[in-house]
Amino acid sequence: MSQVVPSPLYAAIDLGSNSFHMLVVRHIDGSVQTMAKIKRKVRLAAGLNDSNTLSQEAMQRGWDCLSLFAERLQDIPQENIRIVGTATLRTATNVDVFLAKANQILGYKIDVICGEEEAATIYKGVAHTSGGSGRRLVVDIGGASTELIIGEGFEAKALTSLKMGCVTWLERHFKDRQLTTRNFDQAIDAAKATLDPILQQYTELGWDVCVGASGTVQALQEIMLAQGMDEVITHAKLKRLQKQAMLADHLEELDIEGLTLERALVFPSGLSILIAIFELLDIESMTLAGGALREGLVYEMVDELKQNDIRVRTIASVQSRYQIDQQYGQQVACLAERLLNQCETQWLVEPQANAMLDTAAKLHEIGLAIDFKKGGEHAAYLLKNLDLPGYTRAQKHLLAELVRRYREQLNSLPEQHAISSASAKRILRLLRLSVLLTHRRQQELEPQVTLQSEGDKLSLFVDAQWLANNPLTASELEIEANRQSDIGWPLSIISR
């Protein structure tokens, strides 16, 4: 009996200015699966004095943390480990003292990377984990530096690392721990002054979408979701959160729904930097990236994961892991696309709606890996909770609600923030029809159909002889027409 070779483990460690992070993954089915995420608040940047010397206390906090990390590195091949230091270790004049003991504790070399390399690696992490097309502006606010990158696909076109971060801005502009208009204004103005030298270059390059890849942006999104907002960050929401923060007089009294105690101390300083970036670069909206520096380090180590289309890789990985019939998923997706192309121009308003339809078609049977009877419920749970590089949290939520309803009983979709409600319900209608018409699971056995749309009114023309030869499907199509029509989505089945 042949022995199964375990999937290799990879570890990426980021010695940041605020926190030390360790990410352990394994490479499986053409994707990476997270095995462990370990984070410790070290506040290394807070230990820098005016001459940029790291205090003994700050170094000891770092060494104590690395002693914990060292245990998890013991069973990982040396070539699968990457450890990097960032802004504070770049700045510290006594960095050699810290590194000598840190290398001894870990047993592996620590690379202190320059700001440009950090920005490039962050961009790789974003590109490998975030979907969408066009040019991206990536913003990563760290403890002592902020990286801004403009790129397209996997290629970065502009890389900048600026000397400002949520820890250094805390010590510089909120040192008195007071949440006043004066402190916020000073922090925002100082951030704008730091950004000013790159303003012309970045404005001229331009971008189509903006993503945030930092603890600050993640904390903001968690706050917004906890307060019933959607996941898209806007300037208006940032100013609203600034007002909430200023209801407290001191940092220690900060109490914002959705804000963790761990993040509270550096939240106002990170918020002020992000407000400055939004205002100076005139950013309309921002979403959270799926990965950043640590993910970039991992993907650099795994050659097999070089893939231009992140969503294609994600879909293939999920299909393989859950033994989904890939050929049938492709058949459903192709029919759904043909039906869509027969509808009115821009029947689906947003470009990303097409990608949601394609993904839902290819993954709708994922729940069958658990059980047939509640396949839709199981599918919804899996898609909502799986790590899906290339998809935002809102998109995962939409996919979950679509596959929950891909067959039998039909009810309206709940509120979601990935695309418009009109496009979402239209995707669901096409998905259900495509699944129903392909149930024989062979493309040559599909009926000849034509779909016509007048707004939300659909007319499906089906070959009469095929309906006569397939009475069960003919009956199910009539039932489907009634189901969609009953909830206000008019559908007629017409034989010809």
Stockholm file with secondary structure:
# STOCKHOLM 1.0

chainA/1-496         MSQVVPSPLYAAIDLGSNSFHMLVVRHIDGSVQTMAKIKRKVRLAAGLNDSNTLSQEAMQRGWDCLSLFAERLQDIPQENIRIVGTATLRTATNVDVFLAKANQILGYKIDVICGEEEAATIYKGVAHTSGGSGRRLVVDIGGASTELIIGEGFEAKALTSLKMGCVTWLERHFKDRQLTTRNFDQAIDAAKATLDPILQQYTELGWDVCVGASGTVQALQEIMLAQGMDEVITHAKLKRLQKQAMLADHLEELDIEGLTLERALVFPSGLSILIAIFELLDIESMTLAGGALREGLVYEMVDELKQNDIRVRTIASVQSRYQIDQQYGQQVACLAERLLNQCETQWLVEPQANAMLDTAAKLHEIGLAIDFKKGGEHAAYLLKNLDLPGYTRAQKHLLAELVRRYREQLNSLPEQHAISSASAKRILRLLRLSVLLTHRRQQELEPQVTLQSEGDKLSLFVDAQWLANNPLTASELEIEANRQSDIGWPLSIISR
#=GR chainA/1-496 SS CCCCCCCCEEEEEEECSSEEEEEEEEEETTEEEEEEEEEEECCCGGGBCTTCCBCHHHHHHHHHHHHHHHHHHTTSCGGGEEEEECHHHHHCTTHHHHHHHHHHHHSSCCEECCHHHHHHHHHHHHHHHCCCCSEEEEEEECSSCEEEEEEETTEEEEEEEESCCHHHHHHHHSTTCBCCHHHHHHHHHHHHHHHGGGHHHHHHHCCSEEEECSHHHHHHHHHHHHTTCCSCBCHHHHHHHHHHHTTSSBGGGCCCTTCCHHHHTTHHHHHHHHHHHHHHHTCCCBEECSCCHHHHHHHHHCGGGCCSCHHHHHHHHHHHHTTCCHHHHHHHHHHHHHHHHHSCTTSSCSHHHHHHHHHHHHHTTGGGGTCSTTHHHHHHHHHHHSCCTTCCHHHHHHHHHHHHTSSSSCCCCCCCSSSCHHHHHHHHHHHHHHHHHTTTCCGGGSCCEEEEEETTEEEEEECHHHHHHCHHHHHHHHHHHHHHHHTTCCEEEEEC
#=GC SS_cons         CCCCCCCCEEEEEEECSSEEEEEEEEEETTEEEEEEEEEEECCCGGGBCTTCCBCHHHHHHHHHHHHHHHHHHTTSCGGGEEEEECHHHHHCTTHHHHHHHHHHHHSSCCEECCHHHHHHHHHHHHHHHCCCCSEEEEEEECSSCEEEEEEETTEEEEEEEESCCHHHHHHHHSTTCBCCHHHHHHHHHHHHHHHGGGHHHHHHHCCSEEEECSHHHHHHHHHHHHTTCCSCBCHHHHHHHHHHHTTSSBGGGCCCTTCCHHHHTTHHHHHHHHHHHHHHHTCCCBEECSCCHHHHHHHHHCGGGCCSCHHHHHHHHHHHHTTCCHHHHHHHHHHHHHHHHHSCTTSSCSHHHHHHHHHHHHHTTGGGGTCSTTHHHHHHHHHHHSCCTTCCHHHHHHHHHHHHTSSSSCCCCCCCSSSCHHHHHHHHHHHHHHHHHTTTCCGGGSCCEEEEEETTEEEEEECHHHHHHCHHHHHHHHHHHHHHHHTTCCEEEEEC
//
